[in-house]
Amino acid sequence: MIHNTLWSISLAQSIGLGDAGIIGIVGIVLVMLVIGLLMYIVKLLSCIVRKVENGRESAVKAIQSKGQVELTNVSEEDAALIMAIVADRSSVPLNHIKFVSIKLLEENK
């Protein structure tokens, strides 16, 4: 234990004022570089999160249809299926199509 204490005292005495200044400046520059690197990492992560959130919002908007649809003798499940088929066959996103009404014209028995 005494040997370690004596070694640190002799090491501190062997470093001059100029060397201590250079070590201090290098330490400060190193800390600033690490902080700058962390800043860019945080900015990158925030951009990624923002894009993911925008993607989720646009996906929700794509699922939603415009307005109300009047259903006549058609269940909601059948109407949803018809709307999905029309959107798929026309290659138009579902949120760009406005369905006014869906009627059952005749039922095959």
C-alpha positions as CSV (number, residue, x, y, z in Angstrom):
1,M,0.0,0.0,0.0
2,I,2.8,2.4,0.9
3,H,4.6,1.5,-2.3
4,N,1.6,2.5,-4.5
5,T,1.2,5.8,-2.7
6,L,4.9,6.7,-3.2
7,W,4.7,5.7,-6.8
8,S,1.8,8.1,-7.4
9,I,3.5,10.9,-5.7
10,S,6.7,10.4,-7.7
11,L,4.7,10.1,-10.9
12,A,2.9,13.4,-10.1
13,Q,6.2,15.1,-9.5
14,S,7.6,13.9,-12.8
15,I,4.9,15.5,-14.9
16,G,5.6,19.1,-15.7
17,L,3.2,22.0,-16.1
18,G,3.3,21.8,-19.9
19,D,2.6,18.1,-19.9
20,A,-0.3,18.5,-17.5
21,G,-1.8,21.2,-19.7
22,I,-1.5,19.0,-22.8
23,I,-3.1,16.1,-21.0
24,G,-5.9,18.3,-19.8
25,I,-6.5,19.7,-23.3
26,V,-6.5,16.3,-24.8
27,G,-8.9,15.1,-22.2
28,I,-11.3,18.0,-22.8
29,V,-11.1,17.5,-26.6
30,L,-11.8,13.8,-26.1
31,V,-14.8,14.4,-23.9
32,M,-16.2,16.9,-26.5
33,L,-15.7,14.4,-29.3
34,V,-17.6,11.8,-27.4
35,I,-20.4,14.2,-26.5
36,G,-20.6,15.2,-30.2
37,L,-20.8,11.5,-31.2
38,L,-23.6,10.9,-28.8
39,M,-25.4,13.9,-30.1
40,Y,-25.4,12.5,-33.6
41,I,-26.5,9.1,-32.4
42,V,-29.5,10.7,-30.6
43,K,-30.4,12.7,-33.8
44,L,-30.2,9.6,-35.9
45,L,-32.4,7.6,-33.5
46,S,-34.9,10.5,-33.4
47,C,-35.1,10.5,-37.2
48,I,-35.7,6.7,-37.3
49,V,-38.4,6.9,-34.6
50,R,-40.1,9.8,-36.5
51,K,-40.1,7.8,-39.7
52,V,-41.5,4.8,-38.0
53,E,-44.3,6.9,-36.4
54,N,-45.2,8.5,-39.7
55,G,-45.3,5.1,-41.3
56,R,-47.8,3.9,-38.7
57,E,-50.0,7.0,-39.1
58,S,-50.1,6.6,-42.9
59,A,-50.9,2.9,-42.5
60,V,-53.8,3.7,-40.2
61,K,-55.0,6.4,-42.7
62,A,-54.8,3.9,-45.5
63,I,-57.0,1.5,-43.7
64,Q,-59.7,4.0,-43.0
65,S,-62.4,4.6,-45.6
66,K,-63.7,8.1,-46.4
67,G,-67.1,8.9,-44.8
68,Q,-70.1,6.7,-44.1
69,V,-71.4,3.9,-46.4
70,E,-75.0,3.1,-46.7
71,L,-75.5,-0.7,-46.5
72,T,-78.7,-2.2,-48.0
73,N,-79.2,-5.9,-47.3
74,V,-75.4,-6.4,-46.9
75,S,-73.5,-7.3,-43.7
76,E,-70.6,-5.2,-42.6
77,E,-68.2,-8.1,-43.2
78,D,-69.4,-8.5,-46.8
79,A,-69.2,-4.7,-47.3
80,A,-65.6,-4.7,-46.0
81,L,-64.8,-7.6,-48.4
82,I,-66.3,-5.8,-51.3
83,M,-64.4,-2.6,-50.5
84,A,-61.1,-4.5,-50.2
85,I,-61.7,-6.2,-53.6
86,V,-62.6,-3.0,-55.3
87,A,-59.5,-1.2,-53.9
88,D,-57.3,-4.2,-54.9
89,R,-58.6,-4.6,-58.4
90,S,-58.5,-0.9,-59.2
91,S,-55.0,-0.5,-57.6
92,V,-56.2,2.6,-55.7
93,P,-55.6,2.9,-52.0
94,L,-58.7,2.3,-49.9
95,N,-58.5,5.8,-48.3
96,H,-58.8,7.4,-51.8
97,I,-62.0,5.6,-52.7
98,K,-65.4,7.0,-51.4
99,F,-68.1,4.4,-51.2
100,V,-71.6,5.9,-51.0
101,S,-73.7,2.8,-50.8
102,I,-73.5,-1.0,-51.2
103,K,-76.7,-2.9,-52.1
104,L,-77.5,-6.5,-52.6
105,L,-79.2,-6.6,-56.0
106,E,-80.3,-10.2,-56.0
107,E,-79.6,-13.2,-53.9
108,N,-78.8,-16.5,-55.6
109,K,-80.8,-19.3,-54.0
